[in-house]
Amino acid sequence: MSDRSSRAASTVGVKALSRSALGQVLRDLGEPAFRTGQVLRWLYHHGVESYEDMTDIPADLRETLSARFPLGTPELEARQISEVDGTRKYLWRLADGVTVESVGLPAGNRLTVCFSTQAGCAMGCAFCATGAGGFTRDLYPGEMVDQVRQVGADFRRCVTNAVAMGQGEPFANYDASIEALRLMNSPDGLGIGARHLTVSTCGLVTGIRKLAEESEQFTLAVSLHSAVQSTRDRLMPGVTGVRLPELRAALVDYAERTGRRPTLEYALIDGVNDTEAELDALVAFCRGLLCHVNLIPANPVGRSGLGRPSSGRVELFEGRLRQAGVECSVRVERGADIDAACGQLRQRV
């Protein structure tokens, strides 16, 4: 186990450990390999809150783990329920007192959970409330899985989809985010299909290229928001070093390596990135690229001064993209009345 994992485990507890780190701990204690899966099932499939509840684990091992690795779950600080669509927003307090938000989105037989990968965010996107509060720390794998598991428990339903689209930039916390997705996918964890697990990035090219090499078929979403470099830099100051040709090349490589279609998120903002010139640039960026464009009418965020586009502009973008042969859709707004919509999470009620 690395020094970082060891330090984290002393405060955050066992939820700071990846599967491999937990396996190493158990091997060092002389335990057989199958014990790792047993412990993980108790932690994430059953969601126990005490080692004493792990009834098929030897008593002496339970005592050792309890002494070395505290077992805690996020405490629910607040829950809000949308009167419009039943969306639920949660504020969780973690073991060290840090708070994060996640969102449950029911739709028919589906339950999607939007979970956070960091407390706060360093990207500073102009249309996002999370970045306005700054960055606190990375989350650990179990802290991400617990968000999804506890939302499912609150709905008393199985979670069918999970998206790393809450607070934070997942690829700035790559290893922990991918490990969390693996635990969500594992039968020892939440058992969610890999293609129903989505990781979203502001466009960190190194992370996109690493994801293309992973064996799991996780879904990729990229926050584009403009195909004009100067506009994108202004809207997304945290990724000003990412040049659009470099980003596009990474997406081409990703599609060729995986055969999967990444989603390009595009938050339409009145008078900023919904002009004819911006539309032309977006069509040019997408033409010939295996992708799906998700158009998102911008949600109101504090005093940003950024407004929603007219319905006519949204229809224009959708129509032109389709004419160019680009697969696209318009995101249906969910949870805006409780500040749970895209870009509105901010670590407080």
N, C-alpha and C positions, 0 to 999 in steps of 0.2 A: 504494500500500500504506500502511495506517495506521501511525502510530508504534508502536502496540502490537504489530501484526503484525511490524514490522521488528525490534523488540527481541526478540520471542519467537523469530523465525527465526534470530537470531544465537546463541541457546542451544539451543532445542529443534530447530531446523533446518527443513528444507522441510516437515516434517509439521505445522508450525504454520500453514501457509498454506491458506486456502480456495481453491477453484477460481478465484474471481474475483481473489484476490490473486496467485496464481501466474500467471494470465493477464496481469495488469498488469505483473508482473516481466518476463515474456517479451516483451510488447509494447515495454516500455522498452528491451529489448535488441535490438529490431528484428526479432523473430521473427514468423512468420506465425501466424494464429489457431489453425491445426490443431495447432501444437506443444504447446499446453496439454493436449489430450487424449492426445497421445503420452506426455508425461511422467507424467501421472496413471496411464495404463495400466501403465507400468513400476513406478510406486510401489505401486499398490494391487492391480491385477489380477495382475501377475507377482511383486510383492513383492521386487524386487531390493534388495540391500544396498549397492550401489555404483553411482555414476553411470557407471562404465566398462561396466557391463552393459547400458546403454541403447544398444543397437547401432545404432538408426536415428536417433539424435540426433547432430548434428554434434559433432565432437571439441572444437572451441573452446567451444561452448555447455556441454558437459559439464564442461569445466575451470572455466568461469565459475561455473556453479551449485555445483560442488563447493567452490569457494573461498568463496562467499557464504552457502550454505545447506547445512550438514552434513546428511548422509543417514544417519539411524540408525533402528533398529527396537528396540522394547522387548526387554529382556533377560529371559529366564525365570529368576526367582529360585527358584521352587518350584512343583511340580505335585502335586496330590493326586487320587487316583482313588477314587471311592466303590465299596466292595465290594458295595453293595446294588443300585445301578442304573446304574453306569457313568458317572455324572456326574463331570466333571473340573473342579477349581478351580485357577486359575492366579494366581500373584503375579508381576507384571511390574515391572521397574525401568526407568523412563523415562530420557531423555537427561540430565536434571538431577538424577538420583538419587531422585526421588520414586517411590513404589511405589503400584500400584493392583491390584485384583483383578478377574477376570472368570470366568465359568462357562460350560462347554460342557455342553449337555443333549441327549444323543442319544435318539431315540424312533423306532424303525422306520426309515423313509426320511427322517426329518426330523432336522436338527441345528440347535438353537436356541442362540444365544450371548447371554448376559446380560453386557452391557458397562458400564463405568463412564464417567460424564461429568465427574466431579470426583474429585480425590484428597481423600478425606474428605467431610464434609458438615456444613453449618451448621444444618440443620433440627432436629437434636436429638430425633428421635422416640424415645419411651420404649421401644419394642419393637425398635429397630434398633441393631445393634452399630456401624455405620459412624459415626453421629453422636457416639458416646461418645469417639471419638478426635479430634474436632474437624475443622476445615476446613484443608486445605493450599493447594490452588490449583485453578483450572479446568483442564480438559484441552482440548487443541487438536484440531481435526477429525481430523487424521491419526493422532493417538494413540488415538482411539476406533476408527477404521477398522482400525488395526493389531491391536487386541485381537481383533476379529472374524476378521480374515484369519488371524492366527496360530493361533487356536483351530481354525479349519477345517483349517489345514495339519497341526496335531497329530493331528487325527482322520483326516486324509487323505480328507476328504469336503468337498463343497460345503456351505456354510452356507445353510440354507433360510429361517431366521428370525433376526432380531436384535432384542433388546429393551434399551432404555436403562433398565434396572432395577437396575443395579449400584450402585456408590457414587456419591453425589451427587444433586443436584436438577437435572435437565436444563434446566428453564426458568429456573434461576438462571444458566445458561450457555447461553442460548437460541440465539444465533447460531451458536456452534461446534457445538452438538448437532444443529441442523437441517442445517448444512453437512455434518456427518459422515453423517447419514442420506442426504443427497443423493449423497454419494460411494459409500455402500454400495449405493444404488439404481442408480447410473449404470453403463452398460456399460463405461465406462472404469475403474470401480472393482470392486465385488463383484457387481453385477448381480442384487441381491436385489429382488424385487417390492416396491413401496411398501407394499402392504397387509400384507406380512410383516415390516414394520419398525414397531416400537412404541416410542413415547416415553411415559414414565411421569412424573407430577408429583404433588407433595403437594397440588396444588390452587391453584397460582399463576394467578390469573384472567387477568392480562395475557397470560401465555403461552398459555393456552387460547384466548383470543380471537385472538391472532396466528396460532396454528396453524390456526384455522378459515379464515384468509385465504390460507394457502399453497396453491399449485397441486397439490402432490403429495398422494396419498391415504395419508399415513402414519396409523397407528392410534394412538389416544389411550387411555391408561390413567390413572386418577386415584385416588390413595390417599385413600380416604374414612375408613374405620376407625371412624367414629361419625357418626350424624346428629343427635346431641345436642351442642349447641355447647360446653357445659362439659366434656364427656368428650373431645371432639375436641381442645379447647385443651390439656387436660392431657396427652393422648397425643402431640400434635404441636405443641409450643411454638413451633416455627419459623414456623407459619402461623396464629398466634392472631389476626392481623389480617384473616384471610379469613372473612367471615361466610357461614354456610351458605346463606342465601337468595341471596347474590351468586354463590356457587359454582354453585348450581343454575341460576340464570339464565344463566350462562356456558355451562353444559352444554346447556341448551335451545337457546341461540343456535348453539352448535357443531353440534348435530344438525340444526338447520334449514338451516344454511349448507352443510353437507357431505353430509348424508344418511347419515352414518356413525354407528355405535353405539359410544359410548365404554364402556370397561370401568371399573367402580368396584371397586377393591380394598378388601376388608374383612377385616382380620386379627382373627379372633375370639379374645378374651382372657378367660380364666375370671374371672367375677365383675366384669368391668370393662365390657365392651361386648357381653356376650352375655345380658343380662337381657331380660325381657319389655318393659320400657319402651324399651330400646335397639332391640329388634326392631320395635316399633310405629313408632318414629321413622324407622327405615330403610325400612320399607314405605311410609310416608307420603312420604319424600323421593323414592323411586323411582317411585311410582305416577304413570303418565302421562308418564314420562320415557323417551326412547329410550336404553336402557342395558343393560349386562350386568353383573351382580354376581358377582364372583369371591370366594368365601368361602375364607379362608386360616386354618386352625387355627394359632395363633401358635406360632412356633418358639422354643425356649429360647435366651435371649441373656444371657450373663454373669450378673450379679447383679441383673438388673432386677426379679426377683420376680414377673414376669408369667408366668402359666401357661397351658397349653393347655386349651381347653374340653373338656367331655365329648363323646363322639360323638353323644349324644342332643341336645345343644344345637346342634351343627352341623346335624343332621337337621331340627331344629325350624326353624331359620332358613331352610334350603333349602326346606322344605315350605311355610312361610308366604309366602315370596317367590314361589314358583311359583303358589300359590293366588291371589296378587294380580296375576298376569299378568306378573311380572317375570322376565326371562330370567336364569338364574343357574347357577353350577357350583361345585364344591368343588375347590380346587387339590390336585393330588396332590403330596405332599412329595417333593422330590428333593434328594439330596446332604446330608441333615442329618448324616450320620455324618462328614462332612469340613467341617462348618460352612459349607456352600455354599448352604443353603436361604435362603428369603426373610428378609431382615433380619440375616443372619449375617456379611456381608462386612465386613472390618475392617483391610485393608492389612497383614496379617501372617499367617503360617502358624498 
